């Protein structure tokens, strides 16, 4: 019996042990949504699909998907959890992943594609093909024009004006396909602004994200269901190893194996950062040493917090918490060392400090002084959840007292509105999954190039960031810098911050990619579209998420959707393109 996904949120209708499916999808994140949105357009009504999700039903995490509560996701142990990520020398890296229906697209909302030229290099085909894929996907998301007058908030417009005064080129309509931008490959502009549409309607409800791409009433779905293994079997015709079923364990500790149809069924891994681990744990695939390699994440460096000027405070509202714009700059590599250019992204956050407190209390845990304790958070994510919530409550109490006193003490504020930013960029050296256990090795600042990029990006943008607000009073700055070393002045303060960050306070942007790369672990499908995303040595096991490409140079959400869309297009579309 098929059932609407949201009809009953507490109980899952039983599945007959003898049931077999045409398709089992492991994970329900961005890649899965992009895949299912395209796949279900081309399959018959009786095509049987089962989706397995480790996290909660979307009903139980939908409160943090609203624009008014998205930052709560970082303190929600059901929707967000940490990786066990460290550097080769054992330094902890605060790095996490979404764990809910829709994946990161359900708790974040940045919308920008990698360039089509980049996609050609990583996945084959040509620029026209990737532009066509973007056209199809973006049309499904149905987003308004972020360049239209009045779309950006007044404070976002203010930030954009300040950016242009220091040399950032304004957003360009030519970079847009169906109102969603792609990273420009222009060689004439090294600094550029991008406006992107959000996934929200005017009331803050998330109406147009990955979840909205899928006709959930057409599939069966299991949540709180962790995949613990794949059931593999050598096919009699020697065409490869077949995946006959997916072994799972639910919250009650019960083990269940779900089966695909013999000879015609497919298993699709869409677990993002979990896909390489599933393959590594499959003994029949142990011979491929490229599984779990070429893994990377964005180095994420919080920058100074400024008070919003009193003349601007009245126009800063809840929708400014995450401004829907990027500032990107390209930093040239040293030719004598053969270094490539690096794209540095700047994200902006503004609003009442009590609204931003979830983000601050979670991300700033990277500044804890004890590396061993941070490693424990990676191994036991529940520590991260409770510690971030404890810090949040403490900060909320302190700020609330200040605000209340501000009603009676003239020099204290009645509300505190702040603006801040962070920079992110690809680490110069790629990492890998340890083949045994759950550890992920990220090689942040293993190359001097990372130090150079961070220092240059911060030094060149400090004046611009300060133009968006005013420095806090000296005592607040002193305490803030004592804890974080985040600079307010160029030069020595910047160098000290970068060195301290690299040695003690590593933080990623939660954008882990790679580990199952096209051409290394899975087939590009260039000779046979029916093999697109197919794991080498298997006959029916495919991957369609961010793990099949290296780390994009911009926020990864749209690239993850696109990989799912692309694999489904090649496997199911009647217009086979080889």
C-alpha positions in Angstrom: 0.0 0.0 0.0 1.4 3.4 -1.0 1.0 6.2 1.4 1.4 10.0 1.4 4.6 10.9 3.3 3.2 13.4 5.7 -0.1 11.7 6.4 1.1 10.2 9.6 4.4 11.4 11.1 4.7 9.1 14.0 4.1 5.6 12.5 5.5 4.1 9.3 3.1 1.6 7.5 4.8 -1.8 7.4 6.6 -3.1 4.3 6.1 -6.8 3.5 9.4 -8.7 3.9 9.0 -10.1 0.4 8.5 -6.7 -1.2 11.0 -5.9 -3.9 11.7 -2.5 -5.3 12.7 -1.1 -8.7 14.8 1.5 -6.9 16.2 1.9 -3.4 17.6 5.3 -2.6 20.0 5.6 0.3 19.7 9.1 1.8 17.2 11.8 1.0 19.5 14.8 0.7 20.1 17.3 -2.1 21.4 14.7 -4.5 18.4 12.4 -3.8 15.9 15.2 -4.3 17.5 16.3 -7.6 17.6 12.7 -8.8 14.0 11.8 -7.7 12.6 15.0 -9.2 13.9 14.0 -12.6 13.5 10.2 -12.3 9.8 10.3 -11.4 9.0 12.2 -14.6 10.1 9.3 -16.7 9.1 6.1 -14.9 5.7 4.3 -15.0 3.1 4.8 -12.3 3.8 1.3 -10.9 7.6 1.9 -10.5 8.4 1.1 -6.9 10.7 3.4 -5.1 11.9 3.2 -1.5 13.9 6.0 0.2 15.9 5.4 3.4 16.8 8.3 5.6 19.0 8.2 8.7 17.5 11.3 10.2 14.0 12.4 11.2 10.8 12.7 9.2 10.7 16.3 7.8 7.7 17.0 10.0 9.9 17.0 13.1 12.6 19.2 11.6 10.4 21.6 9.6 10.5 24.2 12.4 14.2 24.9 11.6 13.6 25.1 7.9 11.5 28.2 8.3 13.5 31.4 7.5 12.8 32.6 11.0 14.5 29.5 12.5 17.1 28.2 10.0 20.1 28.9 12.3 18.6 26.6 15.0 19.6 23.7 12.8 23.1 23.9 14.1 21.9 23.3 17.6 19.4 20.6 16.6 20.9 17.1 17.0 18.3 15.6 14.8 18.9 17.8 11.8 22.6 18.4 12.1 25.5 16.3 13.3 29.3 16.4 13.3 31.8 14.4 11.4 34.7 12.8 13.1 37.1 15.1 11.1 40.7 15.8 12.0 43.9 16.9 10.2 46.7 14.4 9.5 48.4 15.6 12.8 45.2 15.0 14.8 43.9 18.6 15.1 40.1 18.6 15.4 38.1 20.2 12.5 34.6 21.3 13.4 32.8 19.8 10.4 29.2 18.7 10.2 26.4 17.4 7.9 22.7 17.7 7.6 20.6 14.7 8.6 17.0 15.2 7.6 14.7 15.0 4.6 16.1 17.3 1.9 19.6 17.3 3.4 21.5 20.6 3.6 18.9 22.2 1.3 16.3 21.9 4.1 18.4 23.8 6.7 20.3 26.3 4.5 19.4 28.2 1.4 22.3 29.4 -0.7 21.6 29.0 -4.4 24.5 29.3 -6.8 25.9 26.9 -9.4 29.4 26.0 -10.2 30.3 27.2 -13.7 29.4 24.9 -16.6 33.1 24.9 -17.7 34.0 23.4 -14.3 31.3 20.8 -14.7 32.7 19.8 -18.1 36.1 19.2 -16.6 34.8 17.1 -13.8 31.9 15.1 -15.4 32.3 15.4 -19.2 29.7 16.4 -21.8 29.8 20.1 -23.0 28.8 23.5 -21.7 25.4 23.4 -23.6 24.5 20.2 -21.9 25.2 21.6 -18.4 23.3 24.8 -19.2 20.4 22.7 -20.3 20.5 20.7 -17.0 20.6 24.0 -15.1 17.7 25.3 -17.1 15.6 22.2 -16.3 16.5 22.1 -12.6 16.2 25.8 -12.0 12.8 25.9 -13.7 11.6 23.2 -11.3 12.6 25.3 -8.4 10.7 28.3 -9.9 12.5 31.1 -8.1 11.9 34.9 -8.6 14.5 37.2 -10.0 16.9 38.3 -7.2 18.0 41.3 -9.3 14.5 42.7 -9.4 14.0 46.0 -7.6 12.9 45.5 -4.1 13.9 41.8 -3.8 16.9 42.4 -1.7 16.4 43.9 1.8 17.5 47.5 2.2 20.5 46.4 4.3 21.6 43.9 1.7 21.5 46.7 -0.8 23.6 48.8 1.5 26.2 46.0 1.7 26.2 45.6 -2.1 26.7 49.4 -2.5 29.7 49.3 -0.1 31.1 46.3 -2.0 30.9 48.1 -5.3 32.7 51.1 -3.8 35.8 48.9 -3.1 35.8 47.3 -6.6 33.3 44.4 -6.6 31.5 44.2 -9.9 27.7 44.3 -9.6 25.6 41.2 -10.2 25.4 40.3 -13.9 22.2 39.1 -15.5 24.3 37.1 -17.9 25.4 34.8 -15.0 21.8 33.8 -14.4 19.8 30.8 -15.7 16.2 30.8 -14.6 17.0 33.4 -11.9 19.7 31.3 -10.2 23.4 32.4 -10.7 26.4 30.4 -11.8 30.0 31.2 -10.9 31.5 33.4 -13.6 34.7 32.3 -15.4 35.3 35.9 -16.5 39.1 36.7 -16.6 38.5 40.5 -16.6 36.8 40.7 -13.1 38.5 39.3 -10.1 35.9 40.7 -7.6 32.2 40.1 -8.2 28.9 40.2 -6.4 26.2 37.6 -6.9 22.6 37.9 -5.8 20.7 34.7 -5.4 17.0 33.9 -4.7 16.0 32.2 -1.5 13.8 29.2 -1.2 11.2 31.0 0.9 8.0 32.7 0.2 7.3 36.2 1.5 6.2 34.7 4.8 9.4 32.8 5.3 8.1 29.3 4.6 10.4 27.1 2.6 8.3 26.4 -0.4 10.9 25.9 -3.2 13.8 23.7 -2.1 14.9 20.2 -2.9 11.9 18.7 -1.0 9.5 20.5 -3.3 11.1 18.8 -6.4 9.8 15.4 -5.4 6.3 13.9 -5.6 6.6 12.1 -2.3 3.2 10.4 -2.6 4.7 8.3 -5.4 7.3 6.6 -3.1 7.7 4.8 0.1 9.9 6.3 2.8 11.7 5.1 5.9 13.1 7.6 8.4 15.3 7.0 11.5 16.7 4.2 9.4 20.5 3.8 9.3 22.1 1.8 6.4 24.6 -0.6 7.9 25.6 -2.5 4.8 24.9 -3.6 1.2 24.0 -7.1 0.3 26.2 -8.0 -2.7 26.1 -11.0 -5.0 28.2 -12.0 -8.0 26.1 -12.2 -11.1 26.1 -15.4 -13.1 26.8 -13.6 -16.4 29.9 -12.0 -14.9 28.8 -8.5 -15.8 29.7 -7.3 -12.3 28.7 -7.6 -8.7 25.0 -6.9 -8.1 23.6 -5.2 -5.1 20.5 -7.3 -4.1 19.5 -5.4 -1.0 20.2 -2.7 1.6 20.8 -3.8 5.2 19.4 -1.3 7.8 19.0 -0.8 11.5 16.1 1.4 12.9 16.0 3.4 16.1 14.7 0.4 18.0 17.8 -1.6 17.0 15.9 -3.9 14.7 17.7 -5.1 11.5 15.8 -5.1 8.3 17.1 -5.8 4.7 15.2 -4.2 1.8 15.4 -5.9 -1.5 15.6 -4.7 -5.1 14.1 -6.6 -8.1 16.5 -9.2 -9.5 18.2 -8.2 -12.7 16.3 -4.9 -13.2 16.4 -3.2 -9.8 18.9 -0.4 -8.9 20.4 0.8 -5.6 21.3 4.5 -5.5 23.6 6.1 -2.9 22.6 9.7 -2.2 24.0 10.0 1.3 26.5 12.7 0.4 29.4 12.4 2.9 28.1 8.9 3.9 28.3 7.4 0.4 32.1 6.9 0.4 31.9 5.3 3.8 29.2 2.8 2.7 31.4 1.8 -0.2 34.5 1.5 2.0 32.5 -0.8 4.3 31.5 -3.1 1.4 34.2 -5.8 1.2 33.5 -6.7 -2.4 34.7 -3.2 -3.4 37.8 -3.2 -1.3 40.1 -3.4 -4.3 39.3 0.1 -5.5 41.8 2.2 -3.6 40.3 5.4 -5.0 37.2 5.1 -2.9 37.3 7.7 -0.1 40.1 9.8 -1.8 40.1 13.4 -3.0 37.9 14.6 -0.3 37.6 18.3 0.7 35.6 20.9 2.4 35.6 24.7 2.5 37.8 26.3 5.1 35.4 28.6 7.0 36.8 31.6 8.9 34.4 33.8 10.9 35.3 37.5 10.7 34.8 40.5 13.0 31.4 41.4 14.5 30.3 45.0 14.0 27.3 46.9 15.5 24.8 48.1 13.0 24.9 51.9 12.8 21.9 53.5 14.5 20.8 55.1 11.3 20.6 51.7 9.6 19.2 49.7 12.6 15.6 50.3 11.7 15.9 48.6 8.3 17.7 45.5 9.6 15.1 42.7 10.1 14.8 38.9 10.5 15.3 38.3 6.8 18.8 39.8 7.0 20.0 37.0 9.2 21.5 35.4 6.1 21.8 38.0 3.3 21.0 36.5 -0.1 24.2 37.7 -1.7 27.8 36.6 -2.1 31.0 38.6 -2.7 33.6 36.5 -4.5 37.2 37.4 -5.2 39.8 35.4 -7.1 43.3 35.2 -5.7 46.0 34.4 -8.1 48.4 31.6 -7.4 52.2 31.9 -7.7 53.2 30.9 -11.2 56.7 29.8 -10.1 55.0 27.2 -7.8 52.4 26.2 -10.3 49.6 27.3 -8.0 46.1 27.6 -9.4 43.7 30.5 -8.8 41.5 30.3 -5.7 38.0 31.6 -5.4 37.2 33.1 -2.0 33.6 33.6 -1.0 32.2 36.1 1.6 28.9 35.4 3.2 27.0 38.1 5.3 24.9 37.8 8.4 23.0 40.6 10.0 20.2 41.2 12.6 19.3 41.2 16.2 22.0 39.3 18.1 19.4 37.2 19.9 18.3 35.9 16.5 21.8 35.0 15.5 22.7 33.4 18.8 22.2 29.8 17.5 24.7 30.4 14.8 27.2 32.1 17.0 27.0 29.6 19.9 27.5 26.7 17.5 30.2 27.8 15.1 32.2 29.6 17.8 32.7 26.3 19.5 35.7 25.9 17.2 37.5 28.5 19.5 37.4 26.1 22.5 41.1 25.9 23.7 41.3 22.1 24.2 41.8 20.1 21.0 41.2 16.8 22.7 37.8 17.9 23.9 36.9 19.1 20.3 37.9 15.6 19.1 35.4 14.1 21.5 32.7 16.3 20.0 33.5 14.7 16.6 33.3 11.2 18.1 30.2 11.9 20.2 28.1 14.7 18.5 25.7 14.8 21.4 28.4 16.7 23.3 28.4 19.4 20.6 24.6 19.6 20.8 24.4 20.1 24.6 27.5 22.4 24.8 26.3 24.7 22.0 22.9 24.9 23.7 24.5 25.7 27.1 26.6 28.5 25.6 23.5 29.8 23.8 21.5 30.0 27.0 24.3 31.7 28.8 24.8 34.3 26.1 21.1 34.8 25.8 20.8 35.5 29.5 23.7 38.0 29.4 22.4 39.8 26.4 18.8 39.9 27.7 20.1 41.5 31.0 21.9 44.1 29.0 18.8 44.9 26.9 16.6 45.1 30.0 19.0 47.4 31.8 19.1 49.5 28.6 15.6 50.6 29.4 16.9 52.3 32.6 20.6 53.0 31.9 21.1 55.6 29.2 24.4 54.4 27.8 23.3 50.7 27.4 21.5 49.6 24.2 17.8 48.6 24.2 18.5 46.2 21.4 21.7 44.9 19.9 21.9 44.6 16.1 25.1 43.4 14.5 26.5 42.5 11.1 29.3 40.1 10.4 30.7 37.9 7.7 32.8 34.9 7.0 35.2 33.8 4.3 35.4 30.4 2.8 37.7 28.8 0.3 38.9 25.3 -0.9 41.7 23.9 1.1 44.8 23.6 -1.2 45.3 19.9 -0.4 42.6 17.3 -0.6 41.9 14.9 2.2 40.6 11.3 2.5 38.5 8.9 4.5 40.4 6.5 6.7 39.5 3.0 5.4 38.7 1.7 8.8 36.5 3.5 11.4 34.7 6.7 10.8 37.5 9.3 10.7 37.8 11.8 7.9 41.1 13.5 7.3 40.9 17.1 6.1 44.2 18.7 5.2 43.4 22.3 6.2 46.5 24.5 6.2 48.8 21.6 5.4 50.0 23.9 2.5 51.4 27.4 3.0 49.1 28.4 0.2 46.1 28.3 2.7 47.9 30.8 5.0 48.5 33.1 2.0 44.9 33.0 0.8 43.4 33.6 4.2 45.7 36.6 5.0 45.3 38.2 1.6 41.5 37.8 1.6 41.0 39.2 5.1 43.5 42.1 4.7 41.8 43.2 1.4 38.3 43.1 2.8 38.6 44.4 6.4 37.9 48.0 5.4 34.9 46.9 3.3 33.4 44.9 6.2 33.9 47.7 8.6 32.0 50.0 6.3 28.9 47.9 6.9 28.8 48.7 10.6 30.8 50.3 13.5 33.4 48.7 15.7 32.1 47.6 19.2 33.4 49.5 22.2 37.0 48.7 23.2 36.2 46.5 26.1 33.9 44.3 24.0 36.5 44.1 21.2 39.2 43.2 23.7 37.1 40.3 25.2 36.1 39.1 21.7 39.6 39.1 20.5 40.9 37.5 23.6 38.7 34.5 22.9 38.8 34.4 19.1 41.8 36.4 17.9 39.5 37.7 15.1 41.1 40.9 13.7 39.8 44.4 13.5 43.0 45.8 12.0 45.0 44.7 8.9 48.6 43.3 9.2 49.8 41.8 12.4 46.3 41.1 13.8 45.4 39.3 10.6 48.5 37.2 10.6 48.0 36.3 14.3 44.4 35.2 13.7 45.3 33.1 10.7 48.1 31.3 12.6 45.9 30.7 15.6 43.0 29.5 13.5 45.2 27.0 11.6 46.8 25.7 14.8 43.8 25.6 17.2 40.4 26.5 15.8 39.8 24.8 12.5 36.2 25.1 11.1 34.7 23.9 7.9 31.7 25.2 6.0 29.9 21.8 6.3 30.3 21.3 2.5 32.2 17.9 2.3 32.6 16.7 -1.3 34.5 14.0 -3.1 35.3 10.4 -2.2 33.4 8.7 -5.1 34.7 10.7 -8.1 33.4 10.3 -11.6 36.1 8.4 -13.6 37.8 7.1 -10.4 35.0 5.3 -8.5 31.9 5.7 -10.7 31.4 5.7 -14.4 30.9 9.0 -16.2 28.5 7.3 -18.6 30.1 8.9 -21.7 30.0 5.6 -23.7 26.8 4.2 -22.2 24.4 6.5 -20.5 22.8 3.6 -18.6 26.1 3.3 -16.6 26.1 7.0 -15.5 27.1 7.1 -11.8 27.5 3.3 -11.7 30.2 2.1 -9.3 32.9 0.3 -11.2 32.8 -3.5 -10.8 29.0 -3.5 -10.1 26.0 -3.9 -12.3 23.3 -1.9 -10.5 24.9 0.2 -7.8 25.0 3.9 -8.5 26.0 7.2 -6.7 24.4 10.6 -7.4 25.4 13.2 -4.9 28.2 15.6 -4.1 30.7 12.8 -3.5 31.0 12.2 -7.3 32.8 15.5 -7.9 35.6 17.4 -6.3 34.7 20.3 -4.0 33.0 23.1 -5.9 34.5 26.6 -5.5 31.2 28.0 -4.2 28.4 26.9 -1.9 27.6 23.3 -2.8 23.8 22.9 -2.6 23.0 23.6 -6.3 25.8 21.4 -7.5 24.5 18.5 -5.4 21.0 18.9 -6.8 22.5 19.1 -10.3 24.5 15.8 -9.9 21.3 14.0 -8.9 19.4 15.6 -11.8 22.2 14.7 -14.3 22.4 11.0 -13.2 18.7 10.6 -13.4 18.5 12.3 -16.8 21.0 9.9 -18.2 19.5 6.8 -16.7 15.8 7.5 -17.3 15.3 10.2 -19.9 14.1 9.1 -23.3 16.6 11.5 -24.8 19.7 9.6 -24.1 22.8 11.8 -24.6 26.1 10.1 -24.9 
